[in-house]
C-alpha cells in the first residue's frame, strides 16, 4: 500500500503526464495548421509517448493498491510564433517534468518507499533522453535561423520519427 504522501504526488504526476500529452497534441495541431507535417508527426508521437507515461504511473498506483484520482487537465496553449518558440517551450516543459520526477524520487527515498524509488528510475533515465532530444532540436532550429530551406529539411527529418 502506498503512503498518502506518495499516492498524492503520483496522482499529481499522472495529471502532469496527461497535460504533457495534451500540450504536445496542441503543438502538433499548430504545426499542421502551418503545413509543417513532419513537425506535426513528431509532436503527435510525443503526445502518445506522454500518454503512455501517464498510464505507466496510473497502472503502478493500481498495482500498489492505491486509488487513482484524476483531476482537471489544464488547457494548453494553442498557438506559437514559430517552430523556435515551440521548441523553447518544449525544452522548458521537459525540464519541468524532470524536476517533478526528481521530486517524486526524493520523496520516495525520504519515505523509504523502495518500490517507487525503483519504479521511477526508468522515468529518470527517460527524462535525460527527453531533455536532450528537445534541446538538440532547439539547437538545430537556432542554427537554421530564418532559412526556409533549413526548416523544410528539418521538417522532413522529424517526419521520419517512428
C-alpha positions as CSV (number, residue, x, y, z in Angstrom):
1,X,0.0,0.0,0.0
2,X,1.2,3.4,-0.9
3,X,1.7,6.1,1.8
4,X,-0.7,9.0,1.4
5,X,2.1,11.5,0.5
6,X,3.4,9.2,-2.2
7,X,-0.1,8.5,-3.6
8,X,-0.8,12.2,-3.8
9,X,2.4,13.0,-5.7
10,X,1.9,10.1,-8.0
11,X,-1.6,11.2,-8.9
12,X,-0.3,14.7,-9.5
13,X,2.3,13.2,-11.9
14,X,-0.4,11.3,-13.8
15,X,-2.0,14.7,-14.4
16,X,1.4,16.2,-15.4
17,X,1.9,13.5,-17.9
18,X,-1.6,13.8,-19.3
19,X,-1.1,17.6,-19.6
20,X,2.2,16.9,-21.4
21,X,0.3,14.7,-23.9
22,X,-2.4,17.4,-24.4
23,X,0.3,20.1,-24.8
24,X,2.2,18.1,-27.5
25,X,-1.1,17.3,-29.3
26,X,-1.8,21.0,-29.3
27,X,1.7,21.7,-30.7
28,X,1.0,19.0,-33.3
29,X,-2.2,20.8,-34.4
30,X,-0.3,24.1,-34.6
31,X,2.3,22.6,-36.8
32,X,-0.4,21.0,-39.1
33,X,-2.1,24.4,-39.3
34,X,1.1,25.9,-40.8
35,X,1.8,22.9,-43.1
36,X,4.8,21.5,-41.2
37,X,3.6,17.9,-41.3
38,X,7.0,16.5,-40.1
39,X,7.0,18.6,-37.0
40,X,3.3,17.7,-36.5
41,X,4.0,14.0,-36.7
42,X,6.9,14.3,-34.3
43,X,4.7,16.1,-31.8
44,X,1.8,13.7,-32.3
45,X,4.1,10.8,-31.5
46,X,5.5,12.7,-28.5
47,X,1.9,13.2,-27.3
48,X,1.3,9.4,-27.5
49,X,4.5,8.8,-25.6
50,X,3.5,11.1,-22.8
51,X,0.1,9.4,-22.5
52,X,1.9,6.1,-22.2
53,X,4.0,7.6,-19.3
54,X,0.8,8.6,-17.6
55,X,-0.6,5.1,-18.0
56,X,2.5,3.6,-16.5
57,X,2.1,5.6,-13.4
58,X,-1.7,5.0,-13.4
59,X,-1.1,1.2,-13.5
60,X,1.6,1.4,-10.9
61,X,-0.8,3.2,-8.5
62,X,-3.3,0.4,-9.0
63,X,-0.7,-2.3,-8.7
64,X,0.2,-0.9,-5.3
65,X,-3.5,-0.9,-4.2
66,X,-3.7,2.9,-4.4
67,X,-6.6,4.9,-5.6
68,X,-6.2,6.8,-8.9
69,X,-7.6,10.3,-8.6
70,X,-8.0,12.0,-12.0
71,X,-8.2,15.8,-11.9
72,X,-8.9,18.5,-14.4
73,X,-6.3,18.9,-17.1
74,X,-5.2,22.4,-17.7
75,X,-6.0,23.8,-21.2
76,X,-2.8,24.0,-23.2
77,X,-1.7,26.9,-25.3
78,X,-2.9,26.6,-29.0
79,X,-0.6,28.9,-31.0
80,X,3.0,29.9,-31.1
81,X,5.1,32.5,-33.0
82,X,7.4,30.0,-34.6
83,X,9.0,26.5,-34.5
84,X,11.7,28.1,-32.4
85,X,9.2,29.2,-29.9
86,X,7.5,25.8,-29.8
87,X,10.8,24.0,-29.0
88,X,11.9,26.6,-26.5
89,X,8.6,25.8,-24.6
90,X,9.1,22.1,-25.2
91,X,12.5,22.2,-23.6
92,X,11.3,24.3,-20.7
93,X,8.3,21.9,-20.2
94,X,10.6,18.8,-20.2
95,X,12.9,20.4,-17.7
96,X,9.7,21.0,-15.5
97,X,8.7,17.3,-15.9
98,X,12.3,16.3,-14.9
99,X,12.1,18.4,-11.7
100,X,8.7,16.7,-10.9
101,X,10.2,13.2,-11.4
102,X,13.2,14.1,-9.3
103,X,10.8,15.4,-6.6
104,X,9.0,12.0,-6.6
105,X,12.2,10.1,-6.3
106,X,13.4,12.3,-3.5
107,X,10.2,11.9,-1.6
108,X,10.2,8.1,-2.2
109,X,13.7,7.9,-0.8
110,X,12.7,10.0,2.2
111,X,9.7,7.8,2.8
112,X,11.8,4.7,2.3
113,X,9.5,3.5,-0.5
114,X,12.0,1.4,-2.3
115,X,9.4,0.1,-4.9
116,X,8.5,3.6,-6.0
117,X,12.2,4.7,-6.0
118,X,13.0,1.7,-8.2
119,X,10.0,2.2,-10.5
120,X,10.8,5.8,-11.1
121,X,14.4,5.1,-12.2
122,X,13.0,4.4,-15.7
123,X,11.5,7.9,-15.7
124,X,14.7,9.5,-14.5
125,X,16.6,7.9,-17.5
126,X,13.7,8.7,-19.9
127,X,13.9,12.4,-18.9
128,X,17.6,12.6,-19.7
129,X,16.6,11.5,-23.2
130,X,13.6,13.8,-23.4
131,X,15.6,16.9,-22.4
132,X,18.5,16.0,-24.7
133,X,16.2,15.5,-27.7
134,X,14.2,18.7,-27.2
135,X,17.5,20.6,-26.7
136,X,19.0,19.1,-29.8
137,X,16.1,20.0,-32.0
138,X,16.0,23.5,-30.5
139,X,19.7,24.0,-31.3
140,X,19.1,22.8,-34.9
141,X,16.3,25.4,-35.2
142,X,18.6,28.1,-33.8
143,X,21.3,27.2,-36.4
144,X,18.8,27.2,-39.2
145,X,17.5,30.7,-38.2
146,X,15.2,32.1,-40.8
147,X,16.2,29.7,-43.6
148,X,13.0,28.3,-45.1
149,X,15.1,25.5,-46.8
150,X,16.6,24.5,-43.5
151,X,13.2,24.4,-41.8
152,X,11.9,22.3,-44.7
153,X,14.7,19.8,-44.4
154,X,14.3,19.6,-40.6
155,X,10.5,19.1,-41.1
156,X,11.3,16.1,-43.3
157,X,13.8,14.8,-40.8
158,X,11.4,15.0,-37.9
159,X,8.7,13.3,-40.0
160,X,10.9,10.2,-40.2
161,X,10.3,9.5,-36.4
162,X,8.7,6.1,-35.9
